[in-house]
Amino acid sequence: MKWTEKDYPNRIENAYFESMTKSVLPQTFAIIIYALRNVAPLLPDKRWRADAIEPEVLIPTQEKALKRGLERKMAGLEKFAQSQRLSDDDAKTFVHSTVMALNMFNKSNLDSMFEFKRLGKTRDMTGLGSYIDTAIKENVDLIKTIPKKVHEQIVDAVTWAIDNGEPKQALEANLLKLGAKSEGRARLIARDQTAKIYGQINSRRQQDNGIKAFRWITVGDNRVRDSHVEVADHVFMYSDYKEHTPNGCLPGEDIQCRCIAEPVFDDELSEMDVDPYEGQTEDVSENADVEKLRRFHTKNVTTAGDALSHVSNEMKNLIEHEIYVQVRDAPVVQRFLVLGGMRVAFTDKMRPGELGGTVLRDDRIRMRFNARYFATKDVLVNEEKKLADKMFGVVVRPEDLYRYTVTHEFGHVIEFSIYREYGVKPSVLHKQILDKFATMYPSENIKKYYSQYIHDDPGELFAEAYTDYRIGIVGKLGKAFEAVMKGYS
């Protein structure tokens, strides 16, 4: 069973976001515009460090004057940012409307269910006023972090520009990215808090009206967490749900969880076994975290129908394990997957010589593998050996050849995750690796570590460097990758 549009307050969530676009986001954008107009123009048009390519080298007195000017402008920025922050009263106005709308939406839904059972309408909630006050305060505090956060990010961007001799255009590009990030944070707050507040009001109103158990209902789409899919339609007692539900949470409490708790009335509960958990529970203790993480990221490893039945279970398990291990070691990817998710599939529609491919579409990662090569482990190893000389710049042990494509494609997953969280484009990551390699190995020519693949498409450098970091023997590209990634924990 999954919920329908009448069960979840999508319109209220969207209205909440729209309220932020009319109040806090204009103030946030004003701070960014102030920095673009008053801070960025002070920087030279070229990189101004002596070690930069074609630098516009500043003499010490010029550099000191530049830094003094930036300090004055940054002080002005701080005052302007303070003046743009949303007042508590302004934020409370639309947050209060949101919380009250969620309360009325929930009461209407539950009233319909109770009346269908001929139990009359629901009684008023105990302590509703106190909970609403707490929810409003928490949401006001969250909303006010949006302009504060963008001010901190501007300071970081300017500091980076000063420390690295970045030109005006580079700082402007970094500042412009902050607008999209701020809008994304507002959307995240609207979605997450709508679900949390609705989930809390729903469970409290049910318990206040004598409901002892609830059924876990999911959205039913491919973005539902693996752990929530596994408890879908299961019944839990309010008295001890924390011992049985994922992370001990109610539906809606996990970050951006869109699940809801459907009331289980006494007549249905009495027809169940003495133990409603019998035959439906799973281990959600700390000892099960590894297995839960594995299932979360691998439930969509599928073939595309009977035509691909030649892909062996061994190969599916291999891909499953490799993705699990790499997700486990990449917190930035874990955070992205909670928001968007990833689909992994085999296909027979890829070109000969093309082992895999990864794209980001609608905030969801899609990773594909060529079924011609991934039929079995032996087939994959043999085919990759044929391609290794012309495609693989990374030195890889023969026994690790089957891991190469999975690892390379996961490098793109890391790229996408960094872009979504930090606003840093793959082209910028590419340049950072080039710069770091040149700093660490000044006498080395990085191109001798390039495969033909990278020569044909320089945008593949990041994924290749990640592969060298994970499974390479020489490791110099990998060490440059590791140094760059310290900035993206």
Contacts in CASP RR format, 6 or more apart in sequence:
PFRMAT RR
TARGET T0000
AUTHOR 0000-0000-0000
METHOD contacts of the structure
MODEL  1
MKWTEKDYPNRIENAYFESMTKSVLPQTFAIIIYALRNVAPLLPDKRWRA
DAIEPEVLIPTQEKALKRGLERKMAGLEKFAQSQRLSDDDAKTFVHSTVM
ALNMFNKSNLDSMFEFKRLGKTRDMTGLGSYIDTAIKENVDLIKTIPKKV
HEQIVDAVTWAIDNGEPKQALEANLLKLGAKSEGRARLIARDQTAKIYGQ
INSRRQQDNGIKAFRWITVGDNRVRDSHVEVADHVFMYSDYKEHTPNGCL
PGEDIQCRCIAEPVFDDELSEMDVDPYEGQTEDVSENADVEKLRRFHTKN
VTTAGDALSHVSNEMKNLIEHEIYVQVRDAPVVQRFLVLGGMRVAFTDKM
RPGELGGTVLRDDRIRMRFNARYFATKDVLVNEEKKLADKMFGVVVRPED
LYRYTVTHEFGHVIEFSIYREYGVKPSVLHKQILDKFATMYPSENIKKYY
SQYIHDDPGELFAEAYTDYRIGIVGKLGKAFEAVMKGYS
1 215 0 8 1.000
1 217 0 8 1.000
1 232 0 8 1.000
1 233 0 8 1.000
1 262 0 8 1.000
2 217 0 8 1.000
2 218 0 8 1.000
2 219 0 8 1.000
2 220 0 8 1.000
2 232 0 8 1.000
3 217 0 8 1.000
3 218 0 8 1.000
3 219 0 8 1.000
3 259 0 8 1.000
3 260 0 8 1.000
6 109 0 8 1.000
7 109 0 8 1.000
7 217 0 8 1.000
7 260 0 8 1.000
8 198 0 8 1.000
8 219 0 8 1.000
8 258 0 8 1.000
8 260 0 8 1.000
9 101 0 8 1.000
9 102 0 8 1.000
9 105 0 8 1.000
9 194 0 8 1.000
9 198 0 8 1.000
12 98 0 8 1.000
12 101 0 8 1.000
12 102 0 8 1.000
12 105 0 8 1.000
12 194 0 8 1.000
13 190 0 8 1.000
13 191 0 8 1.000
13 194 0 8 1.000
13 195 0 8 1.000
14 190 0 8 1.000
15 98 0 8 1.000
15 101 0 8 1.000
16 94 0 8 1.000
16 98 0 8 1.000
16 190 0 8 1.000
16 193 0 8 1.000
16 194 0 8 1.000
17 186 0 8 1.000
17 187 0 8 1.000
17 190 0 8 1.000
17 191 0 8 1.000
19 94 0 8 1.000
19 97 0 8 1.000
19 98 0 8 1.000
20 94 0 8 1.000
20 143 0 8 1.000
20 146 0 8 1.000
20 186 0 8 1.000
20 189 0 8 1.000
20 190 0 8 1.000
21 183 0 8 1.000
21 186 0 8 1.000
23 86 0 8 1.000
23 90 0 8 1.000
23 91 0 8 1.000
23 94 0 8 1.000
24 86 0 8 1.000
24 91 0 8 1.000
24 143 0 8 1.000
24 144 0 8 1.000
24 146 0 8 1.000
24 147 0 8 1.000
24 186 0 8 1.000
25 146 0 8 1.000
25 182 0 8 1.000
25 183 0 8 1.000
25 186 0 8 1.000
27 84 0 8 1.000
27 85 0 8 1.000
27 86 0 8 1.000
27 147 0 8 1.000
28 84 0 8 1.000
28 146 0 8 1.000
28 147 0 8 1.000
28 150 0 8 1.000
28 179 0 8 1.000
28 182 0 8 1.000
29 179 0 8 1.000
29 182 0 8 1.000
30 80 0 8 1.000
30 84 0 8 1.000
31 77 0 8 1.000
31 80 0 8 1.000
31 81 0 8 1.000
31 84 0 8 1.000
31 147 0 8 1.000
31 150 0 8 1.000
31 151 0 8 1.000
31 154 0 8 1.000
32 150 0 8 1.000
32 154 0 8 1.000
32 175 0 8 1.000
32 176 0 8 1.000
32 178 0 8 1.000
32 179 0 8 1.000
32 182 0 8 1.000
34 77 0 8 1.000
34 80 0 8 1.000
34 81 0 8 1.000
35 77 0 8 1.000
35 154 0 8 1.000
35 158 0 8 1.000
35 175 0 8 1.000
36 172 0 8 1.000
36 175 0 8 1.000
36 176 0 8 1.000
38 73 0 8 1.000
38 76 0 8 1.000
38 77 0 8 1.000
39 70 0 8 1.000
39 73 0 8 1.000
39 74 0 8 1.000
39 77 0 8 1.000
39 154 0 8 1.000
39 158 0 8 1.000
39 171 0 8 1.000
40 168 0 8 1.000
40 171 0 8 1.000
40 172 0 8 1.000
40 175 0 8 1.000
41 168 0 8 1.000
42 66 0 8 1.000
42 69 0 8 1.000
42 70 0 8 1.000
42 73 0 8 1.000
42 168 0 8 1.000
43 66 0 8 1.000
43 161 0 8 1.000
43 166 0 8 1.000
43 167 0 8 1.000
43 168 0 8 1.000
43 171 0 8 1.000
44 56 0 8 1.000
44 58 0 8 1.000
44 66 0 8 1.000
44 167 0 8 1.000
44 168 0 8 1.000
45 56 0 8 1.000
45 167 0 8 1.000
45 168 0 8 1.000
45 169 0 8 1.000
46 52 0 8 1.000
46 54 0 8 1.000
46 55 0 8 1.000
46 56 0 8 1.000
46 167 0 8 1.000
47 53 0 8 1.000
47 54 0 8 1.000
47 55 0 8 1.000
47 56 0 8 1.000
47 164 0 8 1.000
47 165 0 8 1.000
47 166 0 8 1.000
47 167 0 8 1.000
47 170 0 8 1.000
48 55 0 8 1.000
48 56 0 8 1.000
48 57 0 8 1.000
48 58 0 8 1.000
48 63 0 8 1.000
48 66 0 8 1.000
48 165 0 8 1.000
48 167 0 8 1.000
49 55 0 8 1.000
49 57 0 8 1.000
49 164 0 8 1.000
49 165 0 8 1.000
50 57 0 8 1.000
52 165 0 8 1.000
56 167 0 8 1.000
58 66 0 8 1.000
67 162 0 8 1.000
70 158 0 8 1.000
70 162 0 8 1.000
74 155 0 8 1.000
74 158 0 8 1.000
77 151 0 8 1.000
77 154 0 8 1.000
78 151 0 8 1.000
81 147 0 8 1.000
81 148 0 8 1.000
81 151 0 8 1.000
84 147 0 8 1.000
85 144 0 8 1.000
85 147 0 8 1.000
85 148 0 8 1.000
86 143 0 8 1.000
86 144 0 8 1.000
86 147 0 8 1.000
88 140 0 8 1.000
88 144 0 8 1.000
91 139 0 8 1.000
91 140 0 8 1.000
91 143 0 8 1.000
91 144 0 8 1.000
92 136 0 8 1.000
92 140 0 8 1.000
95 136 0 8 1.000
95 139 0 8 1.000
95 140 0 8 1.000
95 143 0 8 1.000
96 132 0 8 1.000
96 136 0 8 1.000
98 139 0 8 1.000
98 194 0 8 1.000
98 197 0 8 1.000
99 132 0 8 1.000
99 135 0 8 1.000
99 136 0 8 1.000
99 139 0 8 1.000
99 197 0 8 1.000
100 132 0 8 1.000
102 194 0 8 1.000
102 197 0 8 1.000
102 198 0 8 1.000
102 201 0 8 1.000
103 128 0 8 1.000
103 132 0 8 1.000
103 201 0 8 1.000
105 198 0 8 1.000
106 198 0 8 1.000
106 201 0 8 1.000
106 202 0 8 1.000
106 205 0 8 1.000
107 122 0 8 1.000
107 205 0 8 1.000
110 122 0 8 1.000
110 202 0 8 1.000
110 205 0 8 1.000
110 206 0 8 1.000
110 209 0 8 1.000
110 263 0 8 1.000
111 120 0 8 1.000
111 121 0 8 1.000
111 122 0 8 1.000
113 263 0 8 1.000
114 120 0 8 1.000
114 121 0 8 1.000
114 122 0 8 1.000
114 209 0 8 1.000
115 121 0 8 1.000
117 265 0 8 1.000
117 267 0 8 1.000
119 265 0 8 1.000
122 205 0 8 1.000
122 208 0 8 1.000
122 209 0 8 1.000
123 208 0 8 1.000
123 209 0 8 1.000
124 208 0 8 1.000
125 131 0 8 1.000
125 201 0 8 1.000
125 204 0 8 1.000
125 205 0 8 1.000
125 208 0 8 1.000
126 204 0 8 1.000
126 208 0 8 1.000
128 201 0 8 1.000
128 204 0 8 1.000
131 200 0 8 1.000
131 201 0 8 1.000
131 204 0 8 1.000
135 197 0 8 1.000
135 200 0 8 1.000
138 193 0 8 1.000
139 189 0 8 1.000
139 193 0 8 1.000
139 197 0 8 1.000
142 189 0 8 1.000
142 193 0 8 1.000
143 186 0 8 1.000
143 189 0 8 1.000
146 182 0 8 1.000
146 185 0 8 1.000
146 186 0 8 1.000
146 189 0 8 1.000
147 182 0 8 1.000
149 182 0 8 1.000
149 185 0 8 1.000
150 178 0 8 1.000
150 179 0 8 1.000
150 181 0 8 1.000
150 182 0 8 1.000
153 178 0 8 1.000
153 181 0 8 1.000
154 175 0 8 1.000
154 178 0 8 1.000
157 171 0 8 1.000
157 174 0 8 1.000
157 175 0 8 1.000
157 178 0 8 1.000
158 171 0 8 1.000
160 166 0 8 1.000
160 174 0 8 1.000
161 170 0 8 1.000
161 171 0 8 1.000
161 174 0 8 1.000
177 423 0 8 1.000
177 424 0 8 1.000
180 423 0 8 1.000
181 423 0 8 1.000
188 256 0 8 1.000
188 339 0 8 1.000
191 256 0 8 1.000
192 255 0 8 1.000
192 256 0 8 1.000
195 252 0 8 1.000
195 256 0 8 1.000
195 257 0 8 1.000
195 258 0 8 1.000
196 252 0 8 1.000
196 253 0 8 1.000
198 252 0 8 1.000
198 260 0 8 1.000
199 250 0 8 1.000
199 251 0 8 1.000
199 252 0 8 1.000
199 253 0 8 1.000
199 260 0 8 1.000
199 261 0 8 1.000
200 250 0 8 1.000
200 253 0 8 1.000
202 260 0 8 1.000
202 261 0 8 1.000
203 214 0 8 1.000
203 238 0 8 1.000
203 250 0 8 1.000
203 261 0 8 1.000
206 214 0 8 1.000
206 238 0 8 1.000
206 261 0 8 1.000
206 263 0 8 1.000
207 238 0 8 1.000
211 238 0 8 1.000
211 263 0 8 1.000
211 264 0 8 1.000
211 265 0 8 1.000
212 237 0 8 1.000
212 238 0 8 1.000
212 239 0 8 1.000
212 264 0 8 1.000
212 266 0 8 1.000
212 269 0 8 1.000
213 235 0 8 1.000
213 236 0 8 1.000
213 237 0 8 1.000
213 238 0 8 1.000
213 263 0 8 1.000
213 264 0 8 1.000
213 269 0 8 1.000
213 276 0 8 1.000
214 235 0 8 1.000
214 236 0 8 1.000
214 238 0 8 1.000
214 241 0 8 1.000
214 251 0 8 1.000
214 261 0 8 1.000
214 262 0 8 1.000
214 263 0 8 1.000
214 264 0 8 1.000
215 233 0 8 1.000
215 234 0 8 1.000
215 235 0 8 1.000
215 236 0 8 1.000
215 261 0 8 1.000
215 262 0 8 1.000
215 263 0 8 1.000
215 264 0 8 1.000
216 228 0 8 1.000
216 231 0 8 1.000
216 232 0 8 1.000
216 233 0 8 1.000
216 234 0 8 1.000
216 235 0 8 1.000
216 236 0 8 1.000
216 245 0 8 1.000
216 251 0 8 1.000
216 259 0 8 1.000
216 261 0 8 1.000
216 262 0 8 1.000
217 232 0 8 1.000
217 233 0 8 1.000
217 251 0 8 1.000
217 259 0 8 1.000
217 260 0 8 1.000
217 261 0 8 1.000
217 262 0 8 1.000
218 224 0 8 1.000
218 228 0 8 1.000
218 229 0 8 1.000
218 232 0 8 1.000
218 258 0 8 1.000
218 259 0 8 1.000
219 258 0 8 1.000
219 259 0 8 1.000
220 232 0 8 1.000
222 300 0 8 1.000
222 341 0 8 1.000
222 343 0 8 1.000
222 364 0 8 1.000
223 340 0 8 1.000
223 341 0 8 1.000
223 364 0 8 1.000
224 232 0 8 1.000
224 258 0 8 1.000
224 259 0 8 1.000
225 246 0 8 1.000
225 254 0 8 1.000
225 257 0 8 1.000
225 296 0 8 1.000
225 338 0 8 1.000
226 292 0 8 1.000
226 295 0 8 1.000
226 296 0 8 1.000
226 297 0 8 1.000
226 299 0 8 1.000
227 246 0 8 1.000
227 247 0 8 1.000
227 284 0 8 1.000
227 292 0 8 1.000
227 295 0 8 1.000
227 296 0 8 1.000
228 246 0 8 1.000
228 254 0 8 1.000
228 257 0 8 1.000
228 259 0 8 1.000
229 299 0 8 1.000
230 246 0 8 1.000
230 282 0 8 1.000
230 295 0 8 1.000
231 245 0 8 1.000
231 246 0 8 1.000
231 280 0 8 1.000
231 282 0 8 1.000
234 280 0 8 1.000
234 281 0 8 1.000
235 264 0 8 1.000
235 269 0 8 1.000
235 272 0 8 1.000
235 276 0 8 1.000
235 277 0 8 1.000
235 280 0 8 1.000
236 244 0 8 1.000
236 245 0 8 1.000
236 276 0 8 1.000
236 277 0 8 1.000
237 276 0 8 1.000
241 248 0 8 1.000
241 250 0 8 1.000
242 248 0 8 1.000
244 277 0 8 1.000
244 281 0 8 1.000
244 284 0 8 1.000
245 284 0 8 1.000
246 254 0 8 1.000
246 284 0 8 1.000
246 292 0 8 1.000
247 254 0 8 1.000
247 284 0 8 1.000
248 284 0 8 1.000
249 257 0 8 1.000
250 261 0 8 1.000
251 257 0 8 1.000
251 259 0 8 1.000
251 260 0 8 1.000
251 261 0 8 1.000
252 258 0 8 1.000
252 259 0 8 1.000
252 260 0 8 1.000
255 338 0 8 1.000
256 338 0 8 1.000
256 339 0 8 1.000
269 276 0 8 1.000
282 288 0 8 1.000
284 292 0 8 1.000
290 328 0 8 1.000
293 324 0 8 1.000
293 327 0 8 1.000
293 328 0 8 1.000
294 320 0 8 1.000
294 321 0 8 1.000
294 324 0 8 1.000
296 337 0 8 1.000
297 323 0 8 1.000
297 324 0 8 1.000
297 327 0 8 1.000
297 337 0 8 1.000
297 342 0 8 1.000
298 319 0 8 1.000
298 320 0 8 1.000
298 323 0 8 1.000
298 324 0 8 1.000
298 344 0 8 1.000
300 342 0 8 1.000
300 343 0 8 1.000
300 344 0 8 1.000
300 345 0 8 1.000
301 316 0 8 1.000
301 319 0 8 1.000
301 320 0 8 1.000
301 323 0 8 1.000
301 344 0 8 1.000
301 345 0 8 1.000
302 344 0 8 1.000
302 345 0 8 1.000
302 346 0 8 1.000
303 309 0 8 1.000
303 311 0 8 1.000
303 316 0 8 1.000
303 345 0 8 1.000
303 346 0 8 1.000
303 371 0 8 1.000
304 345 0 8 1.000
304 346 0 8 1.000
304 347 0 8 1.000
304 348 0 8 1.000
307 348 0 8 1.000
308 346 0 8 1.000
308 347 0 8 1.000
308 348 0 8 1.000
308 371 0 8 1.000
310 371 0 8 1.000
310 375 0 8 1.000
311 346 0 8 1.000
311 371 0 8 1.000
311 374 0 8 1.000
311 375 0 8 1.000
312 375 0 8 1.000
312 376 0 8 1.000
312 377 0 8 1.000
314 376 0 8 1.000
314 377 0 8 1.000
315 374 0 8 1.000
315 375 0 8 1.000
315 376 0 8 1.000
315 377 0 8 1.000
315 380 0 8 1.000
318 377 0 8 1.000
318 402 0 8 1.000
318 406 0 8 1.000
319 344 0 8 1.000
319 369 0 8 1.000
319 374 0 8 1.000
319 406 0 8 1.000
322 403 0 8 1.000
322 406 0 8 1.000
322 407 0 8 1.000
322 410 0 8 1.000
323 344 0 8 1.000
323 367 0 8 1.000
323 406 0 8 1.000
323 410 0 8 1.000
326 333 0 8 1.000
326 406 0 8 1.000
326 407 0 8 1.000
326 410 0 8 1.000
326 470 0 8 1.000
327 333 0 8 1.000
327 334 0 8 1.000
327 337 0 8 1.000
330 410 0 8 1.000
330 413 0 8 1.000
330 414 0 8 1.000
330 417 0 8 1.000
331 489 0 8 1.000
332 414 0 8 1.000
332 417 0 8 1.000
332 418 0 8 1.000
332 421 0 8 1.000
332 488 0 8 1.000
332 489 0 8 1.000
333 410 0 8 1.000
333 413 0 8 1.000
333 414 0 8 1.000
333 417 0 8 1.000
335 417 0 8 1.000
335 421 0 8 1.000
336 365 0 8 1.000
336 416 0 8 1.000
336 417 0 8 1.000
336 420 0 8 1.000
336 421 0 8 1.000
337 365 0 8 1.000
339 363 0 8 1.000
339 420 0 8 1.000
340 363 0 8 1.000
340 364 0 8 1.000
340 365 0 8 1.000
341 363 0 8 1.000
341 364 0 8 1.000
341 365 0 8 1.000
342 364 0 8 1.000
342 365 0 8 1.000
342 366 0 8 1.000
342 367 0 8 1.000
342 413 0 8 1.000
343 364 0 8 1.000
343 365 0 8 1.000
343 366 0 8 1.000
343 367 0 8 1.000
344 367 0 8 1.000
344 368 0 8 1.000
344 369 0 8 1.000
345 366 0 8 1.000
345 367 0 8 1.000
345 368 0 8 1.000
345 369 0 8 1.000
346 368 0 8 1.000
346 369 0 8 1.000
346 370 0 8 1.000
346 371 0 8 1.000
346 374 0 8 1.000
347 368 0 8 1.000
347 369 0 8 1.000
347 370 0 8 1.000
347 371 0 8 1.000
348 370 0 8 1.000
348 371 0 8 1.000
348 372 0 8 1.000
350 356 0 8 1.000
350 357 0 8 1.000
350 368 0 8 1.000
350 370 0 8 1.000
350 372 0 8 1.000
352 372 0 8 1.000
353 370 0 8 1.000
353 373 0 8 1.000
353 387 0 8 1.000
354 370 0 8 1.000
355 369 0 8 1.000
355 370 0 8 1.000
355 373 0 8 1.000
355 384 0 8 1.000
355 387 0 8 1.000
355 405 0 8 1.000
356 367 0 8 1.000
356 368 0 8 1.000
356 369 0 8 1.000
356 370 0 8 1.000
356 405 0 8 1.000
356 409 0 8 1.000
357 367 0 8 1.000
357 368 0 8 1.000
357 369 0 8 1.000
357 409 0 8 1.000
357 412 0 8 1.000
358 365 0 8 1.000
358 366 0 8 1.000
358 367 0 8 1.000
358 368 0 8 1.000
358 409 0 8 1.000
358 410 0 8 1.000
358 411 0 8 1.000
358 412 0 8 1.000
358 413 0 8 1.000
358 416 0 8 1.000
359 365 0 8 1.000
359 366 0 8 1.000
360 366 0 8 1.000
360 416 0 8 1.000
360 419 0 8 1.000
363 420 0 8 1.000
365 413 0 8 1.000
365 416 0 8 1.000
367 409 0 8 1.000
367 410 0 8 1.000
367 413 0 8 1.000
369 405 0 8 1.000
369 406 0 8 1.000
369 409 0 8 1.000
372 383 0 8 1.000
373 379 0 8 1.000
373 380 0 8 1.000
373 383 0 8 1.000
373 384 0 8 1.000
373 405 0 8 1.000
374 380 0 8 1.000
377 402 0 8 1.000
380 401 0 8 1.000
380 402 0 8 1.000
381 398 0 8 1.000
381 401 0 8 1.000
381 402 0 8 1.000
384 401 0 8 1.000
384 402 0 8 1.000
384 404 0 8 1.000
384 405 0 8 1.000
385 398 0 8 1.000
385 401 0 8 1.000
388 396 0 8 1.000
388 401 0 8 1.000
390 451 0 8 1.000
390 452 0 8 1.000
391 451 0 8 1.000
391 452 0 8 1.000
391 453 0 8 1.000
392 404 0 8 1.000
392 451 0 8 1.000
392 453 0 8 1.000
393 449 0 8 1.000
393 450 0 8 1.000
393 451 0 8 1.000
393 452 0 8 1.000
393 453 0 8 1.000
393 454 0 8 1.000
393 464 0 8 1.000
394 404 0 8 1.000
394 449 0 8 1.000
394 451 0 8 1.000
394 464 0 8 1.000
394 467 0 8 1.000
394 468 0 8 1.000
394 471 0 8 1.000
394 472 0 8 1.000
394 474 0 8 1.000
394 477 0 8 1.000
395 468 0 8 1.000
395 472 0 8 1.000
395 473 0 8 1.000
395 474 0 8 1.000
395 475 0 8 1.000
396 403 0 8 1.000
396 404 0 8 1.000
396 467 0 8 1.000
396 471 0 8 1.000
396 472 0 8 1.000
396 473 0 8 1.000
397 471 0 8 1.000
397 472 0 8 1.000
397 473 0 8 1.000
400 471 0 8 1.000
400 472 0 8 1.000
403 470 0 8 1.000
403 471 0 8 1.000
404 467 0 8 1.000
404 471 0 8 1.000
407 466 0 8 1.000
407 467 0 8 1.000
407 470 0 8 1.000
407 471 0 8 1.000
408 460 0 8 1.000
408 463 0 8 1.000
408 464 0 8 1.000
408 466 0 8 1.000
408 467 0 8 1.000
409 463 0 8 1.000
410 466 0 8 1.000
411 462 0 8 1.000
411 463 0 8 1.000
411 466 0 8 1.000
411 467 0 8 1.000
412 462 0 8 1.000
412 463 0 8 1.000
414 462 0 8 1.000
414 466 0 8 1.000
415 426 0 8 1.000
415 429 0 8 1.000
415 462 0 8 1.000
415 463 0 8 1.000
418 424 0 8 1.000
418 429 0 8 1.000
418 488 0 8 1.000
419 425 0 8 1.000
419 426 0 8 1.000
421 488 0 8 1.000
422 488 0 8 1.000
424 488 0 8 1.000
426 459 0 8 1.000
426 462 0 8 1.000
427 459 0 8 1.000
429 462 0 8 1.000
429 484 0 8 1.000
430 458 0 8 1.000
430 459 0 8 1.000
430 461 0 8 1.000
430 462 0 8 1.000
432 484 0 8 1.000
433 461 0 8 1.000
433 462 0 8 1.000
433 465 0 8 1.000
433 477 0 8 1.000
433 480 0 8 1.000
433 481 0 8 1.000
433 484 0 8 1.000
434 446 0 8 1.000
434 461 0 8 1.000
436 480 0 8 1.000
436 483 0 8 1.000
436 484 0 8 1.000
437 444 0 8 1.000
437 446 0 8 1.000
437 476 0 8 1.000
437 477 0 8 1.000
437 480 0 8 1.000
438 446 0 8 1.000
440 476 0 8 1.000
440 479 0 8 1.000
440 480 0 8 1.000
440 483 0 8 1.000
441 476 0 8 1.000
441 480 0 8 1.000
444 476 0 8 1.000
446 477 0 8 1.000
447 455 0 8 1.000
449 468 0 8 1.000
449 474 0 8 1.000
449 476 0 8 1.000
449 477 0 8 1.000
450 461 0 8 1.000
450 464 0 8 1.000
451 464 0 8 1.000
453 460 0 8 1.000
453 464 0 8 1.000
454 460 0 8 1.000
454 461 0 8 1.000
454 464 0 8 1.000
462 481 0 8 1.000
464 477 0 8 1.000
465 477 0 8 1.000
465 478 0 8 1.000
465 480 0 8 1.000
465 481 0 8 1.000
466 478 0 8 1.000
466 481 0 8 1.000
468 474 0 8 1.000
468 475 0 8 1.000
468 476 0 8 1.000
468 477 0 8 1.000
468 478 0 8 1.000
468 481 0 8 1.000
469 475 0 8 1.000
469 477 0 8 1.000
469 478 0 8 1.000
469 479 0 8 1.000
469 481 0 8 1.000
469 482 0 8 1.000
472 478 0 8 1.000
END
